[in-house]
Amino acid sequence: MTQGFDDYRFDFAARAIYEFIWNEYCDWYVEFTKVQLASGSGEEQRGTRRTLVRVLEAVLRLAHPVLPFITEELWQRIAPLAGKTGDTIMLAPYPKSQPEKIDATAEREIASLKNIVDATRNLRSENGIPPGRRVPLEIEGDAKSVERYAPYMEAVARLESVKVVTRPHWLSVLISFFRFGLTSTPASIASHTPTAIVGDFRLKLKIEVDVAAERARLQKEFARLEVEIVKASAKLSNPNFVERAPAAVVTQEKQRLATFRATLAQLKFQLDKLKP
């Protein structure tokens, strides 16, 4: 924010405060605090409530030059809860950066947790798991870290449970291959375990997938997208449409085409993983 104001780049300043409030504070921190407020100790709950209010009060002062009226209204209500006094937010001191208080270890751990949650959400989405359905997850990696992450993963990624599993020894894998590697199963009942790698962690959703049915579903969607791409490409290659249609409509059509192509690439990746 300070750099943006110093450089007269008020757009950068506004973007910085927007991304912090919407992403760091609301999208992640508020969701994580629900776990602490629901199951934390009394001390943890008090500390969490204190941080929620203090950060919100500071954010209102931070955003005041960009959002003067709504921040004034909210500050009048929040300031007393944060232990701040004053007649108006306009006379309250502007927040100052305190880089010495940044906890590098905490930053790394939260970044790791967020990456794991994002990967888990992607696995759910790729496999068509409804948002309301909770599924178990197995994770290979540092057990102590997983133990700390588990309550947040269950809440934010909507998991039934999080179980730590150890990586199989290479000799066990080799023995299993010779014992069971040549055993075949019918394609109609073949299993597919959605898996993702995040840093030093390996995630596996424990769900049963009918590979044949899932492949058929993806192929149907793949064919539909191919038709949509042909339509959009033909429209954009038509000079009459490009020259006569409003610029916003042309831009929208280009965005649709880009979205179709990106989705098609993702579907191809999923189909490749389901190949027998």
DOLUM-101565 format. One record per residue (C-alpha): residue number from 1; x, y, z. Coordinates in pm, 1 decimal. Example, Ala and Ser with C-alpha at 12.3 -4.5 7.8 and 13.67 -1.06 7.14 Angstrom:
2
{n->1, X->1230.0, Y->-450.0, Z->780.0}
{n->2, X->1367.0, Y->-106.0, Z->714.0}
This chain:
276
{n->1, X->0.0, Y->0.0, Z->0.0}
{n->2, X->274.6, Y->244.9, Z->97.9}
{n->3, X->473.2, Y->175.3, Z->-217.5}
{n->4, X->162.0, Y->224.2, Z->-429.2}
{n->5, X->86.9, Y->561.0, Z->-269.5}
{n->6, X->451.7, Y->672.7, Z->-293.5}
{n->7, X->456.0, Y->590.6, Z->-665.7}
{n->8, X->109.2, Y->743.1, Z->-724.5}
{n->9, X->-2.4, Y->396.6, Z->-838.4}
{n->10, X->-332.8, Y->397.1, Z->-657.5}
{n->11, X->-441.8, Y->99.0, Z->-867.1}
{n->12, X->-156.8, Y->-104.6, Z->-718.0}
{n->13, X->-251.1, Y->9.0, Z->-369.3}
{n->14, X->-616.1, Y->-82.8, Z->-424.4}
{n->15, X->-517.9, Y->-422.0, Z->-568.5}
{n->16, X->-293.2, Y->-495.8, Z->-269.7}
{n->17, X->-567.2, Y->-428.6, Z->-15.3}
{n->18, X->-825.4, Y->-616.6, Z->-222.7}
{n->19, X->-610.1, Y->-928.6, Z->-250.0}
{n->20, X->-527.5, Y->-924.7, Z->119.4}
{n->21, X->-885.8, Y->-882.2, Z->238.8}
{n->22, X->-1049.4, Y->-1115.6, Z->-11.1}
{n->23, X->-781.7, Y->-1384.1, Z->-33.0}
{n->24, X->-565.3, Y->-1394.5, Z->280.1}
{n->25, X->-818.7, Y->-1275.2, Z->535.7}
{n->26, X->-1160.3, Y->-1392.3, Z->412.3}
{n->27, X->-1089.1, Y->-1687.2, Z->185.6}
{n->28, X->-825.6, Y->-1854.3, Z->402.1}
{n->29, X->-790.7, Y->-1711.8, Z->751.6}
{n->30, X->-1160.4, Y->-1684.5, Z->835.6}
{n->31, X->-1211.2, Y->-2044.8, Z->720.8}
{n->32, X->-918.0, Y->-2167.3, Z->929.4}
{n->33, X->-1040.7, Y->-1982.0, Z->1238.0}
{n->34, X->-1369.3, Y->-2173.7, Z->1225.5}
{n->35, X->-1170.5, Y->-2482.7, Z->1323.8}
{n->36, X->-995.1, Y->-2302.9, Z->1609.5}
{n->37, X->-1317.2, Y->-2147.0, Z->1738.9}
{n->38, X->-1501.2, Y->-2479.8, Z->1723.1}
{n->39, X->-1242.3, Y->-2712.3, Z->1875.2}
{n->40, X->-952.4, Y->-2507.9, Z->2011.6}
{n->41, X->-867.0, Y->-2456.8, Z->2376.1}
{n->42, X->-1001.6, Y->-2156.1, Z->2562.1}
{n->43, X->-671.5, Y->-1975.4, Z->2512.3}
{n->44, X->-668.8, Y->-2054.6, Z->2139.7}
{n->45, X->-1025.1, Y->-1933.1, Z->2099.3}
{n->46, X->-952.3, Y->-1604.9, Z->2277.0}
{n->47, X->-636.9, Y->-1550.4, Z->2071.2}
{n->48, X->-822.0, Y->-1626.3, Z->1749.0}
{n->49, X->-1106.0, Y->-1384.9, Z->1824.0}
{n->50, X->-852.7, Y->-1118.8, Z->1921.5}
{n->51, X->-660.9, Y->-1162.5, Z->1595.5}
{n->52, X->-976.8, Y->-1160.5, Z->1384.8}
{n->53, X->-1090.8, Y->-829.4, Z->1534.4}
{n->54, X->-749.6, Y->-660.3, Z->1547.6}
{n->55, X->-668.1, Y->-745.3, Z->1186.2}
{n->56, X->-1011.6, Y->-631.0, Z->1070.1}
{n->57, X->-971.2, Y->-298.5, Z->1252.0}
{n->58, X->-624.8, Y->-245.6, Z->1101.7}
{n->59, X->-751.6, Y->-339.0, Z->756.4}
{n->60, X->-1024.1, Y->-76.8, Z->779.8}
{n->61, X->-763.2, Y->191.3, Z->852.7}
{n->62, X->-547.8, Y->54.9, Z->571.2}
{n->63, X->-833.4, Y->68.3, Z->319.8}
{n->64, X->-975.3, Y->404.0, Z->430.4}
{n->65, X->-802.9, Y->619.0, Z->162.9}
{n->66, X->-951.5, Y->392.8, Z->-105.9}
{n->67, X->-1291.2, Y->322.8, Z->56.6}
{n->68, X->-1355.9, Y->625.0, Z->277.7}
{n->69, X->-1724.6, Y->597.1, Z->367.6}
{n->70, X->-1787.1, Y->229.3, Z->431.3}
{n->71, X->-1463.0, Y->196.3, Z->629.6}
{n->72, X->-1569.8, Y->486.4, Z->853.4}
{n->73, X->-1906.3, Y->324.5, Z->920.2}
{n->74, X->-1754.0, Y->-15.5, Z->998.4}
{n->75, X->-1468.8, Y->127.3, Z->1204.5}
{n->76, X->-1711.9, Y->297.9, Z->1440.1}
{n->77, X->-1848.2, Y->-48.3, Z->1524.6}
{n->78, X->-1524.2, Y->-248.5, Z->1521.0}
{n->79, X->-1280.9, Y->-8.6, Z->1690.6}
{n->80, X->-1423.8, Y->-47.4, Z->2044.6}
{n->81, X->-1403.4, Y->-427.6, Z->2011.7}
{n->82, X->-1035.0, Y->-393.7, Z->1917.2}
{n->83, X->-962.6, Y->-159.0, Z->2206.9}
{n->84, X->-927.8, Y->149.3, Z->1984.1}
{n->85, X->-1074.9, Y->487.0, Z->2065.3}
{n->86, X->-1134.2, Y->802.8, Z->1864.7}
{n->87, X->-1404.4, Y->1010.7, Z->1703.6}
{n->88, X->-1327.6, Y->915.4, Z->1345.5}
{n->89, X->-1112.7, Y->678.0, Z->1143.4}
{n->90, X->-977.6, Y->985.6, Z->961.2}
{n->91, X->-777.5, Y->1080.4, Z->1270.4}
{n->92, X->-663.4, Y->726.1, Z->1353.9}
{n->93, X->-297.5, Y->648.3, Z->1276.7}
{n->94, X->-231.6, Y->477.8, Z->946.2}
{n->95, X->-91.0, Y->122.1, Z->985.3}
{n->96, X->283.9, Y->78.9, Z->948.1}
{n->97, X->460.8, Y->-225.1, Z->812.2}
{n->98, X->641.9, Y->-439.6, Z->1069.5}
{n->99, X->853.3, Y->-687.8, Z->870.0}
{n->100, X->1037.8, Y->-796.4, Z->1183.7}
{n->101, X->719.8, Y->-971.6, Z->1297.5}
{n->102, X->696.5, Y->-1195.1, Z->990.5}
{n->103, X->728.6, Y->-1560.4, Z->1093.7}
{n->104, X->903.6, Y->-1738.2, Z->804.2}
{n->105, X->828.3, Y->-2083.7, Z->945.2}
{n->106, X->458.5, Y->-2007.7, Z->979.1}
{n->107, X->455.3, Y->-1866.8, Z->625.5}
{n->108, X->603.8, Y->-2190.2, Z->487.8}
{n->109, X->365.1, Y->-2412.4, Z->682.7}
{n->110, X->55.5, Y->-2220.9, Z->580.6}
{n->111, X->170.9, Y->-2213.5, Z->217.9}
{n->112, X->213.3, Y->-2591.5, Z->232.0}
{n->113, X->-131.8, Y->-2636.7, Z->388.6}
{n->114, X->-293.6, Y->-2414.0, Z->126.8}
{n->115, X->-125.4, Y->-2606.6, Z->-155.7}
{n->116, X->-251.1, Y->-2935.6, Z->-11.9}
{n->117, X->-605.3, Y->-2800.7, Z->22.6}
{n->118, X->-599.7, Y->-2667.1, Z->-334.2}
{n->119, X->-472.9, Y->-3002.5, Z->-466.8}
{n->120, X->-743.5, Y->-3187.8, Z->-273.8}
{n->121, X->-1011.9, Y->-2957.0, Z->-411.1}
{n->122, X->-878.8, Y->-3016.7, Z->-762.3}
{n->123, X->-896.6, Y->-3393.0, Z->-711.4}
{n->124, X->-1256.6, Y->-3361.8, Z->-597.8}
{n->125, X->-1347.4, Y->-3143.6, Z->-894.2}
{n->126, X->-1170.1, Y->-3363.2, Z->-1149.4}
{n->127, X->-1356.7, Y->-3668.4, Z->-1025.1}
{n->128, X->-1698.7, Y->-3506.2, Z->-1005.1}
{n->129, X->-1734.6, Y->-3532.4, Z->-627.0}
{n->130, X->-2022.7, Y->-3307.9, Z->-510.5}
{n->131, X->-1922.1, Y->-3029.0, Z->-268.3}
{n->132, X->-2149.1, Y->-3167.7, Z->2.7}
{n->133, X->-2000.0, Y->-3516.4, Z->-2.4}
{n->134, X->-1721.7, Y->-3583.7, Z->244.8}
{n->135, X->-1462.1, Y->-3840.7, Z->140.2}
{n->136, X->-1160.3, Y->-3991.4, Z->319.9}
{n->137, X->-808.0, Y->-3891.0, Z->223.9}
{n->138, X->-482.5, Y->-4077.5, Z->270.6}
{n->139, X->-162.7, Y->-3875.4, Z->271.7}
{n->140, X->200.2, Y->-3979.4, Z->264.6}
{n->141, X->444.8, Y->-3736.6, Z->420.2}
{n->142, X->569.1, Y->-3593.9, Z->748.7}
{n->143, X->330.4, Y->-3728.4, Z->1013.6}
{n->144, X->371.9, Y->-3432.4, Z->1251.1}
{n->145, X->284.3, Y->-3182.7, Z->979.5}
{n->146, X->-16.5, Y->-3385.9, Z->868.4}
{n->147, X->-137.2, Y->-3407.7, Z->1227.9}
{n->148, X->-135.4, Y->-3027.4, Z->1249.8}
{n->149, X->-293.7, Y->-2983.9, Z->906.8}
{n->150, X->-563.1, Y->-3251.8, Z->937.5}
{n->151, X->-839.2, Y->-3052.4, Z->1118.4}
{n->152, X->-806.9, Y->-2766.6, Z->869.1}
{n->153, X->-796.0, Y->-2999.9, Z->569.7}
{n->154, X->-1109.8, Y->-3179.5, Z->686.7}
{n->155, X->-1297.8, Y->-2853.1, Z->732.6}
{n->156, X->-1183.8, Y->-2653.7, Z->429.6}
{n->157, X->-1149.1, Y->-2938.9, Z->176.0}
{n->158, X->-1459.3, Y->-3116.0, Z->311.2}
{n->159, X->-1297.6, Y->-3446.3, Z->397.4}
{n->160, X->-1443.1, Y->-3729.2, Z->601.6}
{n->161, X->-1103.7, Y->-3809.2, Z->751.4}
{n->162, X->-729.8, Y->-3763.6, Z->695.2}
{n->163, X->-511.5, Y->-4068.1, Z->747.4}
{n->164, X->-131.6, Y->-4071.4, Z->743.2}
{n->165, X->15.6, Y->-4368.4, Z->557.2}
{n->166, X->377.9, Y->-4467.6, Z->522.4}
{n->167, X->545.0, Y->-4511.3, Z->187.4}
{n->168, X->581.9, Y->-4882.3, Z->109.2}
{n->169, X->934.0, Y->-5022.0, Z->117.7}
{n->170, X->1068.8, Y->-5095.2, Z->-229.8}
{n->171, X->1107.1, Y->-5465.5, Z->-146.5}
{n->172, X->741.2, Y->-5490.5, Z->-45.4}
{n->173, X->642.7, Y->-5324.6, Z->-370.8}
{n->174, X->855.2, Y->-5570.3, Z->-568.1}
{n->175, X->707.9, Y->-5871.4, Z->-386.7}
{n->176, X->355.5, Y->-5739.0, Z->-441.1}
{n->177, X->428.2, Y->-5696.3, Z->-811.3}
{n->178, X->541.2, Y->-6056.7, Z->-851.7}
{n->179, X->248.3, Y->-6184.6, Z->-646.5}
{n->180, X->-29.1, Y->-5969.8, Z->-788.3}
{n->181, X->113.0, Y->-5776.3, Z->-1081.5}
{n->182, X->-9.8, Y->-6025.0, Z->-1341.2}
{n->183, X->-357.9, Y->-6046.0, Z->-1194.2}
{n->184, X->-610.0, Y->-5875.2, Z->-1415.3}
{n->185, X->-951.6, Y->-5735.7, Z->-1328.3}
{n->186, X->-1244.6, Y->-5667.1, Z->-1558.0}
{n->187, X->-1249.5, Y->-5310.0, Z->-1689.4}
{n->188, X->-1603.1, Y->-5262.8, Z->-1555.6}
{n->189, X->-1486.4, Y->-5301.8, Z->-1194.6}
{n->190, X->-1134.1, Y->-5164.8, Z->-1227.2}
{n->191, X->-1044.2, Y->-4913.2, Z->-959.5}
{n->192, X->-885.8, Y->-4573.9, Z->-993.6}
{n->193, X->-746.7, Y->-4384.0, Z->-697.2}
{n->194, X->-729.8, Y->-4007.1, Z->-757.5}
{n->195, X->-375.5, Y->-3906.4, Z->-662.7}
{n->196, X->-178.7, Y->-3582.0, Z->-648.0}
{n->197, X->175.4, Y->-3488.4, Z->-547.0}
{n->198, X->227.6, Y->-3168.3, Z->-347.1}
{n->199, X->587.5, Y->-3106.1, Z->-247.8}
{n->200, X->685.7, Y->-3389.6, Z->-13.9}
{n->201, X->326.4, Y->-3507.8, Z->24.3}
{n->202, X->131.7, Y->-3762.3, Z->-179.9}
{n->203, X->-247.8, Y->-3732.2, Z->-162.1}
{n->204, X->-492.5, Y->-4012.1, Z->-237.9}
{n->205, X->-870.4, Y->-3979.1, Z->-224.6}
{n->206, X->-1012.0, Y->-4310.8, Z->-107.5}
{n->207, X->-1306.0, Y->-4342.9, Z->-342.0}
{n->208, X->-1417.0, Y->-4615.1, Z->-577.3}
{n->209, X->-1441.6, Y->-4506.2, Z->-937.9}
{n->210, X->-1599.7, Y->-4710.9, Z->-1215.1}
{n->211, X->-1325.9, Y->-4644.7, Z->-1467.7}
{n->212, X->-1532.3, Y->-4748.1, Z->-1770.0}
{n->213, X->-1824.7, Y->-4526.2, Z->-1671.0}
{n->214, X->-1598.4, Y->-4233.7, Z->-1586.0}
{n->215, X->-1414.1, Y->-4268.8, Z->-1915.9}
{n->216, X->-1745.3, Y->-4269.4, Z->-2104.3}
{n->217, X->-1859.4, Y->-3956.6, Z->-1918.1}
{n->218, X->-1536.9, Y->-3772.8, Z->-1994.5}
{n->219, X->-1543.8, Y->-3876.1, Z->-2360.6}
{n->220, X->-1897.2, Y->-3743.1, Z->-2394.5}
{n->221, X->-1794.5, Y->-3410.2, Z->-2243.1}
{n->222, X->-1480.8, Y->-3410.4, Z->-2459.8}
{n->223, X->-1693.4, Y->-3447.6, Z->-2775.7}
{n->224, X->-1928.2, Y->-3167.5, Z->-2663.7}
{n->225, X->-1638.3, Y->-2929.2, Z->-2608.3}
{n->226, X->-1491.5, Y->-3011.4, Z->-2946.7}
{n->227, X->-1820.5, Y->-2904.8, Z->-3108.1}
{n->228, X->-1824.8, Y->-2581.7, Z->-2906.4}
{n->229, X->-1465.5, Y->-2506.8, Z->-3008.7}
{n->230, X->-1551.7, Y->-2555.2, Z->-3376.6}
{n->231, X->-1850.4, Y->-2319.4, Z->-3342.0}
{n->232, X->-1653.4, Y->-2049.8, Z->-3159.3}
{n->233, X->-1358.2, Y->-2076.9, Z->-3399.1}
{n->234, X->-1587.9, Y->-2045.8, Z->-3700.9}
{n->235, X->-1754.8, Y->-1740.1, Z->-3551.4}
{n->236, X->-1422.7, Y->-1569.1, Z->-3478.2}
{n->237, X->-1287.9, Y->-1650.3, Z->-3825.1}
{n->238, X->-1590.2, Y->-1483.4, Z->-3984.2}
{n->239, X->-1491.8, Y->-1124.2, Z->-4081.3}
{n->240, X->-1853.5, Y->-1010.4, Z->-4068.1}
{n->241, X->-1883.9, Y->-1111.4, Z->-3703.2}
{n->242, X->-1546.5, Y->-969.2, Z->-3595.1}
{n->243, X->-1597.5, Y->-636.5, Z->-3774.6}
{n->244, X->-1965.8, Y->-576.7, Z->-3700.9}
{n->245, X->-2019.2, Y->-721.2, Z->-3354.3}
{n->246, X->-1951.8, Y->-498.3, Z->-3051.9}
{n->247, X->-1596.5, Y->-526.8, Z->-2920.7}
{n->248, X->-1722.7, Y->-662.6, Z->-2589.4}
{n->249, X->-1907.1, Y->-945.7, Z->-2765.7}
{n->250, X->-1597.4, Y->-1039.3, Z->-2967.5}
{n->251, X->-1385.9, Y->-1036.2, Z->-2652.9}
{n->252, X->-1639.0, Y->-1252.3, Z->-2473.4}
{n->253, X->-1634.0, Y->-1505.5, Z->-2758.6}
{n->254, X->-1253.2, Y->-1518.5, Z->-2747.0}
{n->255, X->-1267.9, Y->-1581.8, Z->-2373.1}
{n->256, X->-1521.7, Y->-1861.0, Z->-2424.4}
{n->257, X->-1295.0, Y->-2023.5, Z->-2682.4}
{n->258, X->-995.6, Y->-2002.4, Z->-2447.8}
{n->259, X->-1200.1, Y->-2156.0, Z->-2165.9}
{n->260, X->-1321.1, Y->-2438.5, Z->-2390.1}
{n->261, X->-965.0, Y->-2518.7, Z->-2496.5}
{n->262, X->-832.1, Y->-2512.6, Z->-2141.4}
{n->263, X->-1111.3, Y->-2741.8, Z->-2023.1}
{n->264, X->-1051.6, Y->-2974.8, Z->-2316.7}
{n->265, X->-682.9, Y->-3001.6, Z->-2225.0}
{n->266, X->-778.7, Y->-3087.2, Z->-1867.0}
{n->267, X->-1022.1, Y->-3353.8, Z->-1986.5}
{n->268, X->-753.9, Y->-3505.9, Z->-2209.3}
{n->269, X->-522.5, Y->-3524.8, Z->-1909.4}
{n->270, X->-792.6, Y->-3701.6, Z->-1707.6}
{n->271, X->-867.0, Y->-3945.2, Z->-1990.7}
{n->272, X->-499.4, Y->-4028.8, Z->-2025.6}
{n->273, X->-488.7, Y->-4119.6, Z->-1656.6}
{n->274, X->-782.7, Y->-4358.1, Z->-1704.4}
{n->275, X->-632.5, Y->-4547.2, Z->-1997.7}
{n->276, X->-628.0, Y->-4922.8, Z->-1933.6}
